[in-house]
Amino acid sequence: MRSMHVRTRAALAATGIVFLATAFGSAGLVISQQKMLIRSLDASGQLRINDIQSLLADRVLPREITIIGDDSGFLQVLDSQGNIVSASKNIAGETAIILPPAFGSAKNGEVLENRVIGAFDNVTFRVIAKQISVNKKTYSVIVGYSLEKTRSSISYLIGLLIILNLLVMLLVYLATWFVTGRALKPVEKMRSEVDQLSAKDLSRRVSVPGSEDEIGRLGKTLNSMLDRLEISDQKQRRFVSDASHELRNPLAGMRTQLEVELLYPDPHKIEEGRKALLASTLRLQELTENLLVLAVSDSNKLVSNGGEIALGHVIRREIAGFVFAPGVTVDASEVQDISVWGDESQLRRVFINLLDNANRFAESMIVVSLAFKDEKVILEVIDDGPGIPMADQERIFERFSRLDDSRTRHQGGTGLGLAIAKEIVLAHDGEIGLLRDNKGAHFAVKLNPLEKSRQSFR
């Protein structure tokens, strides 16, 4: 069943449903038709009994009676002792027909009547037996009609219904097959177009039908998915290219330093060479760690351990252990004791990255604040440096972003600190942005308060 095409399964399912519906409908029709024919026979028998009662009342009942309109039936009239008073010609001379259950005696003028199906001369009959009282005498009238024609009619009806139902099911199967095929044709076209896509070229899109039905929405969803894949692929390619370039620089510097020392050994410059090599190694380590964080963020596994964090305490502790540039002081008087829910190591990295960024560009002062405003926990880091040009403020959080003149990487850093901070904040359901002040850089991080952030991590 699983290997069948969708249109085949749909056609079989529709045919099965129609089969059940027509089967129950046909069965109901046959039963109702049979009951109608039996009621018709009973009505004819009752009319004949009424005729017999009239003849008895007029004392003109003949010895032999004709069954009008049906020679296959029979009729018998018995007196109270069971003697045959009259009978149809086809059973003349026969003994009294007693069909079970036998009549009992009438009491207090009670009229007894019985309708049964019995056999006579190997023919099945519908029999009506009724007691009537005429001229103070009791008679039993037995009227029988053959069921052969009724059964023949029912058999004919059943055969006709079988043929009609088979034709209906065949038409339903073919119609469903055709309609489903037409409906799935755009899907097959989209599947073929997606199958032709390659990892090297994600710019192509599937053809979307003009209808606003499920298939149209499927096409739009596929194109939206392809948009995301193309953007992700572009980001990945750019990231790999930038990462390769960034890793190449310290490695090339380390190799050059080692080659120079091997070719031109100078005992007086050994210490200087080791320091340069250590600086390149530390830069390579920092870059590798940052790339690892970004790789984890791309897999949506950045926040691994959630818990309550005394963020104010974490900020003051990191400031106390941070080495600031000469002439730079920090004002942390506005850091309040506020707790949030999240990954402490990741949120600490956010603050360190912002603080390191401010330390590299501040002229004399860094202001750090942590407060509760507008139902949000707001962390702000402000420096009095040259600030960020308006043209660069939109891309400051991009990976390996290159800024102009005054805020460039020649002062240190890998170009990933703010990008990492953004990824971590977003993973904590927060926001990070750059406020447009007149001078310096003013970064603000918005996080959910403790209770709300705890719920978001469940």
C-alpha positions, 0 to 999 in steps of 0.5 A: 500500500505504501508503494502505491502512488497517491492518486491510486490510493485516493482512487481506491479510497474513494471507490471503497467509500462509494462501495460501502455507501452503495452496498448499504443503500442497495441492501436497504432498497432490496429489503424495502422492495421485498417488504412492499411486494409482500404487503401488496400480496397481503393486500390482494389476499385481504381483498379476496377474503373480503369477497369471500365474506360477501359471498358467504353473507349472500349464501352464493359461495360456489364450490369452486372459486377462481383466483383472479389474475394469478393462477399460481395462487390458491384459496380454501374455505373451511367450516368450523369442523374443518370441512372444505366448503369451497376451494380454488380449482387448482386444489379441488379435491385436496384435503384441508390445508393446515399451516402452522401455527394452527388456529385456535377457537375463536372466543367472544367473537374474536377474529383470528388471523395469521400470515405465514410463508409455507410450501405447497406442491414444492412451491413457496407461498405467502399465505393469509389465514383468517377466521370470519363469522357470517350468519352466526357461523365461523369459517376459516379462509385460507388464501395463498399467493406464490412467492416465485414472481416476488423472488424473481423480481428481487433477484432481478433487482439485485442483479441490476443493482450489482451491475449499476454499482460496479459501473458507478465504482468504475466511474468513481475510480476513473474520475478520482484517478483523473481529478487527483492526477490533475490536482497533483500535476503542479506538485509533481512539477514542483518536485521535479524542479526541486529535484533539479536544484543543486547545492551550487545553485540555490537561486532557482524557485519552483513554479507556484500555481495561481490558485490560493489552495493548499498546493499554492500555499505549498509552492509558496512555502517551498520557495520561502524555504529555498529563500532561507536555504539560499541565505543560509548558504550565502552566510555559510560561504561568506563565513567560511571565506572570512574564517579562512582569511582570519585564520590564515593571517595569524598562521602566516605570521607564526610561520614567517616568524619561525622561518626567520628565526631558523634562517637567521638565528639571533640570540638577542631577539629570542625573547622578542620572537617568543612574545610575538609568537605567543601574541599570534597564538593567543589571537589564533586561540581567541579566533578559534573559540569565537568561531566555535561559539558561532558554530554552536549558535548556528545549530541552535544549541547556544543556551545549554544550561539554564539557571538563575543568574545574579547578573549584577554580581556577575557584572561587578565581578568581571569589572573588578578582574578586567584590565583596562587601557591606560587612562580609562576608568569605569563607572559601575555605580548604576549596576543594580542587583537584578537576577535573570534566567539563562546561561551564566557563561554565555551572558558573561561573554556578552558583557565581556565582549561589550566591555572589551569593545568599549575599552578599545575605543574609550578615551577616558570613561566607560559607564556600565549600568544595569536597571529594570525599565519598562518591564525589561532588564536593561544592560548598558555599556557606554564609552566616550570614544569616537563613536560609530558612523551612521553608515556602519551602525546597521552592520556593526553586529555582522560577522567579521564586519569591517568599519571605517577609520577610527573603529577598525580592528587594528586596535585588536579584536577579531571582528566577531565579538559583537556578532557573538553577543547578538547571537547569545542575546537572541538565544536568551529571547532578548534584544541588543542594539546601538543607541544613537548618541552624539558621541561614543558608542552606547550599547543596550541589551534588553533581557526578560525579567526572572519569572518571564525568562524562566518560563521561556526556557521551559 
